[in-house]
Amino acid sequence: MASDRTDHETSGAAGDQPPERIKYPVNHIVGIINTDTEAARAVKALRAGGFLDSEVHVAAGQAEADALHAQTGRTGLADLAIRFAELLGVSDDEMETKARYEQAMRDGRFVFVIDAPTEDRQHQAAKILSEHGAHTVNYMGRLARTEIIPPSSEQRL
C-alpha cells in the first residue's frame, strides 16, 4: 500500500523518511481513512474545497507510526510529564487518541491532518473527510480535543 500513496501525497505527506519533529496539531482536524482509494479522493476533494497542499498532510505506514510513537508532540515540562506517565503505564485521553492514530498507520490506514484555524474550515474539512469514509475525526484545539466522528468499532482501544 505504501507505494500507492504517491498518487495522493501532499506537501508534508508521508514519505520514505519520517518527519524531523511531530508537533501536537493545534487547530487541526485529524481523521482516519481506511483505503488508499478513498484517501486519494479525499485529497482531491480537499483541494477542490480550497485547502492548499500545505494545509493537508497524509501519513501512513510503519515509519510514520514509529515517528509518532517516539515523540509526545509536546515540548518542555509537558513532554517530560507525558513521558513519565507513559513509563508508569498511566494513560489519558490525549495519549489514547495518539495511540489510535499510530495504530491506524501501522494497520495501513491513512491519517489526515488538516490545518483548520476557523470554525468554517473545521466544518468543511470534517465534512469532506466524512464524505470519504473517515472515522476517528477530531478537532485538536489548543486546550482541548473535540470528537467529531467517533472511532469505528475496529478502532476502539
N, C-alpha and C positions, 0 to 999 in steps of 0.2 A: 504494500500500500504506500509505503514511503516514496517510492519512485513516482507514483501518480500525483503526489502533492504539488509537483512543479506546475501542473496545469492551473492551479488556483492560488499559488503563493502570492503574497502581497509584501510590501515593504515591511521588514521586521518579522516576516513569517518564519516558520520552522524551516531549517535547512540542515546541512550536514554538521554544522558547528553549533554548539549550544550558545545561548546568549551570554555575554560577559556578566551581566548583573540583572537579576529579575527583581523588579520593584513591585510593591503592593500596588495593584491597579486602581488608584484613586480616580473617581469619576469615569469609570469604565463599566460597560456591560460585558459580562463574561458568560459564555454558554458553551454547551457541548452539542456537536452534531455527529451522528454515528457513521455516516457514509461519505466517501470521497465525492460521490456524485452530488449529494445534497450540499456538501461543503462548497464545492465549486459553484453551484447555483446560488448559494447564499452570498458568496463573494461578489458575484456578478450583480445580484440584487442590491447589495450594499453600495456598490459603485454607482449603480443606476439611481439609487436613492440619495446620492450626493455625498457619500462618505469617500474621503480621499484614501489612497493607498496607505498613507502614513497613519491613518486612523484605524485601520483594520489589520489585526495581527492574527495569524492562524498558527497554532502549534500542534504538533503530533509527533509520536514516536518516542523511542527509548531515550535518545539524547536529550530531548526537551524535558521529558519526565525526570530524568536524572538531574538536570539543571534546576528544575523546580524543587525537587527533593532536597538538594544541597543548600538551599537558601530559604530564609524565612520571609523575604520580601521587605523586611524592616531593617532599620539601622539602629546603632547605639544601644541604649538600655532595653528598648523593646526587643531587639534582636536577641540580646543575652537572656532576657526573661523567657522568650519563646523557646530558645534552645534548652534552657534549664528545665522548663516544663516538659519538653519532649523527652529529655533524659529520665525524668521522673515518671513518665508514662501518663502525664496529665494532658488532657485534650480539651479544646474549646471549640466553639462553632467555627472560628476562622481556620483553625488547624484541620478540622474535619472537611471543610469546604476545599481547602488546598489539597488535601489527600484525595478527594473525589476527582478533582481536575487532573491531578497527577496520574491516578489510576486510569482515567479515560484515555490519556495519551498512551500509556503502556498497553492498553487494550486495542489500540489502532483507531481510536476516535479522534475527533478534531476539536480543539479548544479554541474558541474565538474570543479575542479581547478587543473590544471596540471603544475607542475614545468617544465619550458621550457626556460632555460637561453641562448640557442643559437638559431640562425635562423633555423638551420636544425631541432632542436627539436620542435620549434614553428610550422613549416610547417607540421611536422609529426603528432603532437598532433591535430592540426586543421583538417588535412586530415582525421584522424581516427574518430574524432568526427563528421565531416561532413558525412562520410560514414555510420554513425549510426543515422542520422536524427537530428543532433544538429542544433540549431539556437541560435542567440544572442551570437555568439562566438567572443570574444575579446582577444587581447593580451594586457596585463596590464604591460606596461613598467614603468620605474622609473619616467619619467616625462610626459608620455602621454599614452593614451589608443588608440589602433588601432582596428577598427571594421573589422573583417574578414568575418563573416556571419551575416547579419542583423537580427534583431528580426523578428519572424514570425508575421503575421498580428494580431493575438490574443495577442501578447506580447508587442505591441506598447502602450506606455503610452499616 
